[in-house]
Amino acid sequence: MTKVTAQMSVSLDGFYAGPEHTDTTNWIDSAEAAGFYRVTRWAADAAAWRERQGFAGGEDTSDSDIIAETFAAAGAYVMGRRMADGGEVPWGDVPPFRAPVFVVTHRPRPVLHRGGGTSFTYVTDGVASAVAQAREQARGKDVQVAGGGSLVRQALALGLVDELELHIAPVLLGDGMRLLGPDLGLGDKEGIELTPIRVIGTDGLTHIRYRIEGKRPLVLDNRGRDEGPVVVAGD
């Protein structure tokens, strides 16, 4: 059965990149890029990621196994326009997805076909529509919300995500582009509940997969006030 999943590499304090770079040039030298490359370094070093990019080498580790597993599970992708535009040249003629990609945008563009089975369809009526279209094309496999962070938050706020996986790098960035923040569509005394369903620790990372249980009221507990008096041994 098709699940909608999302995953992001983040620092221990919750950032997926450094402070946003608003200039349209020289991104590679920006603080945003420095933070992004730090938290995603584990993926760039993995053999499975490098194979998908058409590069040789890389480390054959548990981290690499997780990347291979993720690629194998995905039948379609959803991503934001900023991510798609930023990756269009580096990904080249055969992007690593090898599946349909639905790009959430306000600017229409014809479908972009690339090698290896990858296509980019530009969706102008919101993330829910993009996820629905991706489900139709996923052939029973997962729909992966690939990012960036603002798109993942939108999908979480709309209740579209079934599982969230965080790849937590052991670094504190202090500032930057935060994955989870106040724009999750929550009311007063309301939260999104998650259940950890897998935790894998490797030499340089902690991978935690959560099942999304949905929005729930935050109910005050009684802190044991209904349990009666405390009896101390010897009294």
C-alpha positions in Angstrom: 0.0 0.0 0.0 1.3 3.4 -0.9 2.6 5.5 2.0 3.5 9.2 1.9 6.9 9.5 3.6 9.2 12.5 4.2 12.8 12.5 5.4 15.4 15.2 6.0 18.9 15.5 7.3 19.0 17.9 10.2 21.4 19.1 12.8 20.9 18.2 16.5 19.2 21.6 17.0 16.9 21.1 14.1 18.3 22.9 11.1 18.6 21.4 7.6 20.7 24.3 6.3 22.4 27.4 7.4 20.8 30.9 7.3 18.8 31.3 4.1 20.9 32.8 1.2 18.6 35.3 -0.5 21.1 36.4 -3.2 20.5 34.6 -6.5 24.3 34.0 -7.1 27.2 32.4 -5.3 25.1 30.0 -3.2 27.9 27.5 -2.9 29.9 30.0 -0.7 27.0 30.9 1.5 26.3 30.1 5.1 23.1 28.2 3.9 25.2 25.9 1.8 27.8 25.3 4.6 25.1 24.1 7.0 23.4 22.0 4.3 26.6 20.3 3.2 27.4 19.5 6.9 24.2 17.8 7.7 24.0 15.9 4.3 27.7 14.9 4.3 26.8 11.4 5.4 24.7 10.9 2.2 27.4 12.3 -0.1 29.9 9.8 1.3 27.6 6.8 0.9 28.2 4.3 -1.9 24.4 4.0 -2.7 24.1 7.8 -3.1 27.2 8.0 -5.3 26.0 5.2 -7.5 22.7 7.0 -8.1 24.6 10.1 -9.1 26.8 8.1 -11.5 29.9 8.5 -9.4 32.3 5.8 -8.3 33.5 5.0 -4.8 31.8 5.9 -1.6 31.5 4.0 1.7 29.5 0.8 1.9 28.0 1.3 5.4 24.7 1.1 7.2 24.1 4.7 6.1 24.5 3.6 2.5 22.0 0.7 3.1 19.4 3.2 4.4 19.8 5.3 1.2 19.5 2.3 -1.0 16.4 1.2 0.9 14.8 4.6 0.5 15.5 4.8 -3.2 14.0 1.3 -3.7 10.8 2.2 -1.7 10.0 5.4 -3.7 7.7 5.2 -6.6 7.2 9.0 -7.0 8.5 12.2 -5.4 7.1 15.6 -4.4 9.4 18.5 -4.0 9.5 22.3 -3.9 10.4 24.5 -6.8 13.5 25.9 -5.1 14.9 22.4 -4.7 14.0 21.4 -8.2 15.6 24.5 -9.7 18.7 24.2 -7.6 19.2 20.5 -8.6 18.4 20.7 -12.3 22.0 21.3 -13.4 23.9 19.2 -10.8 21.5 16.2 -11.3 22.3 16.2 -15.0 20.6 14.3 -17.8 19.9 11.3 -15.6 18.8 12.5 -12.2 18.9 10.1 -9.2 15.1 9.7 -8.8 14.3 7.3 -11.7 10.6 8.0 -11.1 8.1 10.8 -11.6 8.7 14.0 -9.6 5.9 16.5 -8.9 7.2 20.0 -8.3 5.0 22.3 -6.2 5.3 25.8 -7.7 3.4 29.0 -8.5 5.1 29.3 -11.9 3.9 26.9 -14.6 6.3 25.0 -16.8 6.0 22.2 -19.3 6.8 18.7 -18.1 10.6 18.2 -18.1 11.6 14.7 -19.2 15.0 13.3 -18.2 16.8 10.0 -18.5 16.4 6.9 -16.3 12.6 7.3 -16.0 12.7 10.7 -14.2 10.2 13.4 -15.2 9.4 16.7 -13.5 5.7 17.8 -13.5 5.1 21.3 -12.3 2.0 21.5 -10.1 0.5 24.9 -9.5 -2.5 24.0 -7.3 -0.7 23.1 -4.1 1.0 20.3 -2.2 -2.1 18.2 -1.7 -2.7 18.1 -5.5 1.0 17.1 -6.0 0.8 14.3 -3.5 -2.5 13.0 -5.1 -0.9 13.0 -8.5 2.2 11.3 -7.2 0.1 8.6 -5.6 -1.5 7.8 -9.0 2.0 7.4 -10.5 3.7 5.5 -7.6 2.6 2.0 -8.8 1.9 1.0 -5.2 5.2 2.2 -3.9 5.9 5.1 -1.5 5.4 8.8 -2.4 8.4 10.6 -0.9 8.2 14.3 0.0 11.8 15.1 -0.7 11.9 18.7 0.5 12.8 21.4 1.1 11.8 22.0 4.7 9.0 24.4 4.0 7.3 21.8 1.8 7.7 19.1 4.4 6.0 21.4 7.0 3.1 22.1 4.6 2.6 18.4 4.1 2.7 17.8 7.8 0.3 20.6 8.6 -2.2 19.2 6.0 -1.9 15.7 7.5 -0.5 14.3 4.2 2.5 12.5 5.7 2.3 8.9 7.1 6.0 8.6 8.1 8.8 11.1 8.9 12.4 10.0 9.0 15.1 12.3 10.5 18.8 11.7 9.8 20.3 13.6 12.8 23.9 14.8 12.4 25.8 15.3 15.7 26.4 19.1 15.1 24.8 22.3 16.5 24.4 24.9 13.8 22.9 27.5 16.2 21.0 29.2 13.4 19.6 28.5 10.0 16.7 27.1 8.1 14.7 25.1 10.6 12.8 22.0 9.6 10.0 22.1 12.2 8.6 25.4 13.4 5.5 27.3 14.3 3.8 27.1 10.9 2.4 23.6 11.3 -1.3 24.6 11.4 -1.7 23.8 15.1 -4.3 25.4 17.4 -3.9 26.3 21.0 -3.2 23.2 23.2 -2.8 21.0 20.1 0.2 18.9 18.9 1.1 16.5 16.2 1.8 13.1 17.8 4.5 10.7 16.5 5.5 7.2 17.4 9.1 6.1 16.8 9.1 2.9 14.8 12.8 2.6 14.0 16.0 3.9 15.5 19.4 3.2 13.9 22.6 4.6 15.3 25.7 4.7 13.1 29.2 6.1 13.5 28.2 9.6 12.5 24.4 9.8 12.6 21.2 8.8 14.2 18.3 7.7 12.0 14.9 7.9 13.6 11.7 7.0 11.7 8.4 8.1 13.1 4.8 7.1 12.3 2.6 10.2 12.2 -0.4 9.8 14.4 -1.9 13.1 13.6 -3.1 16.2 15.4 -4.2 15.6 19.0 -5.3 17.9 21.9 -2.7 18.5 24.5 -4.5 17.2 27.7 -3.1 18.1 31.1 -2.5 15.0 33.2 -3.1 14.9 36.9 0.5 14.3 38.0 -0.6 11.4 40.2 -3.0 13.5 42.3 -5.7 10.7 42.0 -3.4 7.9 43.2 -3.9 8.6 47.0 -1.4 9.4 49.6 2.2 8.2 49.2 3.1 5.6 51.8 6.7 5.6 52.8 8.2 2.2 53.9 8.6 2.1 57.7 5.7 4.5 58.5 
